[in-house]
Amino acid sequence: MPKPPPPVDLKPYFLTLEDVDREYGGALRWREFFGNDNRVEIDVGSGRGLFLVTAGLAHPETNYLGIELDYREGRRAARRLQKREMANVRVLGANVHEVFENYIQPHSVDAIHVYFPDPWWKRKHRRRRVFTDHFADLCATLLKPAALLHSWTDVEEYFGVISSLMDHHRDFEKQPKPKERPAEHDLDYRTSFERKKRQAGFPIYRGCWQRK
């Protein structure tokens, strides 16, 4: 029986916290990590990487870091980056809370994006949702003054939770609701999940908050 092919080396496009510990001394210092002093935006739960690819191509002057707990999805996104040789985009396979708490310097991030986070439908599982008071506090710690936090979801109840947390947070100011626009082509969506839901006719709830 033939042996399966060896796994594709996706470094530096896909890294784990073990890689960060070994290669960067356990800290994400942006100049060392990306090789420049450009602004940095983080995509929480980056999935298959549609936002990372489209944003990274549209804004080569900005560095993007996707954080994805599912290694399979993270590696899938990294293959798209590797194919395009996108030096300004990376994917980190990790739990976002661990990364935010231990690996990123305060007030070093220019924007945080949280698109279509897992709603964890069952009540007993809702404690696993990414958006909590603690997560909002972590975002406030990492974002620079006047930086933005973006979050979209197709779950109205979850958006109510997110809005309640963010609208009343002492360190954030609510911004005008982002408007929906017609997609010009099949990749003209923020994420592949947005494409799926909008094409099926579901409404999308969008929010934006600015760090004071």
SULPE-V600731 format. One record per residue. N is the residue number from 1. OMEGA is omega in radians with two decimals (* if undefined). NEAR is the number of other ideal C-beta (glycine too) atoms within 12 Angstrom. D_CENTER is the distance of its C-alpha to the mean C-alpha in Angstrom with 1 decimal. Layout:
# SULPE-V600731
((N	OMEGA	NEAR	D_CENTER) (N	OMEGA	NEAR	D_CENTER))
This chain:
# SULPE-V600731
((1	-3.10	3	40.7) (2	3.12	4	38.5) (3	3.08	5	35.7) (4	3.13	7	32.1) (5	3.11	7	30.5) (6	3.13	6	28.7) (7	3.14	13	24.9) (8	3.08	15	23.5) (9	-3.07	15	22.4) (10	3.10	27	18.9) (11	0.07	22	18.8) (12	-3.03	27	17.4) (13	3.05	36	14.7) (14	3.14	37	14.0) (15	3.03	33	14.8) (16	3.09	29	15.2) (17	3.06	27	16.1) (18	3.08	15	19.6) (19	3.14	25	19.2) (20	3.12	30	17.8) (21	-3.05	19	20.7) (22	-2.99	12	23.2) (23	-3.08	18	22.2) (24	3.09	24	20.9) (25	3.06	13	22.8) (26	3.12	17	20.0) (27	3.09	19	18.2) (28	3.04	34	15.4) (29	-2.89	20	17.7) (30	-3.13	31	16.1) (31	3.11	16	19.4) (32	-3.04	17	20.3) (33	-3.10	31	16.9) (34	3.14	28	16.6) (35	3.12	14	20.3) (36	-3.13	17	20.2) (37	-3.13	16	19.8) (38	3.10	22	17.5) (39	-3.07	26	14.9) (40	3.05	37	11.4) (41	-3.08	39	8.1) (42	3.08	45	4.9) (43	-3.09	44	1.4) (44	-3.09	44	2.5) (45	-2.96	42	5.0) (46	3.03	49	4.8) (47	-3.07	37	8.5) (48	2.93	34	11.0) (49	-3.13	44	9.2) (50	3.13	34	10.9) (51	-3.12	43	8.6) (52	-3.11	47	8.3) (53	-3.07	36	12.0) (54	3.13	34	13.2) (55	-3.13	34	11.5) (56	3.09	35	12.6) (57	-3.11	24	16.0) (58	-3.07	18	16.5) (59	-3.13	22	15.7) (60	3.11	19	17.0) (61	3.13	19	17.8) (62	3.05	29	14.1) (63	3.14	34	12.2) (64	3.04	43	8.6) (65	3.02	51	7.0) (66	3.07	49	4.8) (67	-3.04	45	5.6) (68	-3.12	37	7.7) (69	-3.13	27	10.9) (70	-3.08	23	12.8) (71	-3.12	23	14.2) (72	3.11	18	15.8) (73	3.13	28	12.9) (74	3.11	35	11.2) (75	3.08	30	14.6) (76	3.09	29	14.9) (77	-3.11	42	12.0) (78	3.09	38	13.6) (79	3.09	25	16.9) (80	3.12	32	15.9) (81	-3.13	37	15.0) (82	3.14	24	18.2) (83	-3.10	17	20.2) (84	-3.13	20	19.4) (85	-3.07	16	19.7) (86	-3.06	31	16.6) (87	-3.06	22	17.2) (88	-3.09	32	14.4) (89	3.09	42	11.4) (90	3.03	42	10.8) (91	3.11	46	9.3) (92	3.08	44	10.0) (93	-3.02	34	11.5) (94	2.98	35	11.6) (95	-3.03	24	11.5) (96	-3.13	40	9.0) (97	3.11	27	12.2) (98	3.13	21	14.1) (99	-3.10	36	11.9) (100	-3.08	34	11.8) (101	-2.90	19	15.5) (102	-2.95	20	16.9) (103	-3.04	34	15.3) (104	-3.13	36	14.1) (105	3.13	21	16.9) (106	3.04	19	17.2) (107	3.14	19	16.8) (108	-3.03	30	15.3) (109	-3.07	38	12.0) (110	3.07	30	12.5) (111	3.04	34	9.6) (112	-3.14	45	6.6) (113	3.09	42	5.0) (114	-3.04	44	5.4) (115	3.06	42	7.2) (116	3.09	39	10.1) (117	-3.12	37	9.7) (118	-3.09	27	12.7) (119	-3.11	26	15.7) (120	-2.95	19	17.9) (121	-3.07	13	21.0) (122	-3.09	11	23.7) (123	-3.11	11	24.6) (124	-3.13	8	25.1) (125	-3.01	11	21.5) (126	3.08	19	19.9) (127	3.12	13	19.6) (128	-3.13	20	16.8) (129	-3.09	32	14.5) (130	-3.09	35	11.5) (131	3.06	41	12.8) (132	3.04	25	16.0) (133	-3.12	19	18.0) (134	3.12	19	17.0) (135	3.10	33	13.2) (136	3.10	34	14.2) (137	3.11	24	16.5) (138	3.11	31	14.1) (139	3.12	42	11.9) (140	3.14	30	15.3) (141	-3.04	25	16.3) (142	-3.05	38	13.6) (143	3.02	36	13.6) (144	3.02	27	16.5) (145	3.14	18	19.1) (146	3.07	19	18.5) (147	-3.01	32	14.8) (148	2.95	31	12.8) (149	-3.14	45	10.4) (150	3.03	35	9.7) (151	3.09	44	9.7) (152	3.06	37	11.5) (153	3.04	34	13.3) (154	-3.10	29	16.6) (155	-3.04	26	18.0) (156	-3.12	17	20.2) (157	3.14	19	21.0) (158	3.10	27	17.4) (159	3.06	29	16.8) (160	3.09	17	20.0) (161	-3.14	28	18.8) (162	-3.12	39	15.7) (163	3.13	28	18.0) (164	3.13	19	20.6) (165	-3.00	31	18.5) (166	-3.10	35	17.2) (167	-3.07	23	20.4) (168	-3.14	16	22.5) (169	-3.04	29	20.5) (170	-3.05	15	22.8) (171	-3.09	26	20.3) (172	3.02	31	18.7) (173	3.14	21	20.4) (174	3.11	24	19.6) (175	3.12	23	19.3) (176	-3.12	12	20.8) (177	3.08	18	19.3) (178	-3.09	21	17.5) (179	3.05	9	20.0) (180	3.09	18	19.8) (181	3.13	13	21.5) (182	3.09	10	23.0) (183	-3.14	17	21.2) (184	3.12	9	23.3) (185	-2.99	9	22.6) (186	3.11	14	20.9) (187	-3.09	21	17.7) (188	3.09	20	17.6) (189	-3.13	29	14.9) (190	3.09	36	11.3) (191	3.08	38	10.7) (192	3.11	28	13.5) (193	3.06	30	13.6) (194	3.12	33	14.3) (195	-3.12	26	17.0) (196	-3.07	20	18.5) (197	-3.13	23	18.8) (198	3.12	25	20.1) (199	3.08	17	22.5) (200	3.07	12	23.8) (201	-3.13	9	24.4) (202	3.07	19	22.1) (203	3.10	16	21.1) (204	-3.14	32	17.5) (205	-2.99	28	17.0) (206	3.09	30	15.1) (207	3.10	32	14.8) (208	-3.13	28	14.2) (209	-3.11	38	15.4) (210	3.06	27	16.6) (211	-3.12	31	17.1) (212	*	18	20.9))
